[in-house]
């Protein structure tokens, strides 16, 4: 580069600095420290104070208007940035609280489910039903074909919900003469329980003429009947009996008997 061009450029730079100096001094104030970056002199806010800032300032030389306090604006911007950080922190906190509330709702739903199960269980326990009857009157039968009601051996139960019924029957019984056995069954509202059972041992005739008879004296016998899924309602439960004969005539008897009905609600 020729000496003349260098001289011209130097003169231009000096002139620009001379022109911009009053504006920079007015802008930065008495706190301006030469050689130290001052954001107030960074006109284009690019982090560097260079010829571009000088050019921008010189281009505005001689203009005037309402003064702007850049310090106040900068402080305001800092406050805005701080508020934005606070808002972001609040949003994060709200998101965390929403997650906690969601987890709490799951816990509440699980607790409500447990409470419902507990209430259902309590309701089932409150719906438990029991009834019993006892008779010491001896009754006899010679019936071998048809089921007949056993005298004084029935009771009633009221169900509030669908239940499983356990029917407990025990008695003293015997075949008073003849060969065979006593059979019994439980009846719920005239509907026989699917099971019918031999209550007493089977007594048979053995040997040839004149033969002999095996007999048993009166003894205690029992059976447990079970009827599941009985709908709510009022029920009469009774015991029916008949004889199974090896040969006729035959007679059976029962006495000192108890019939107990337990109804367990199905949860």
Number of C-alpha atoms within 10 A of each C-alpha: 5 6 7 9 10 11 10 11 11 12 12 12 14 12 13 17 17 12 18 20 15 11 18 20 13 10 16 16 11 8 8 16 10 7 6 8 13 15 17 17 21 17 18 14 11 10 12 15 18 13 12 13 19 21 17 13 19 19 13 11 13 8 6 7 5 5 7 9 9 13 12 10 11 13 11 12 12 12 12 12 12 12 12 12 12 12 12 12 12 12 12 12 12 12 12 12 12 12 12 12 12 12 12 12 12 12 12 12 12 12 12 12 12 12 12 12 13 12 12 13 15 12 15 18 14 11 19 17 17 16 15 17 15 17 15 13 11 14 14 16 18 18 17 19 10 10 15 15 17 18 17 18 19 23 17 17 18 16 21 18 20 19 23 18 22 17 24 17 23 19 21 19 25 24 26 17 17 21 23 25 22 24 18 22 24 28 22 18 12 11 9 16 15 11 12 15 13 17 21 22 14 17 18 16 15 11 8 7 6 6 8 11 13 11 18 15 9 16 12 15 16 15 16 12 18 16 18 14 13 18 14 13 11 11 17 13 21 24 23 19 24 23 24 21 21 15 11 13 12 20 23 25 17 25 21 15 21 19 22 20 24 18 25 22 25 16 13
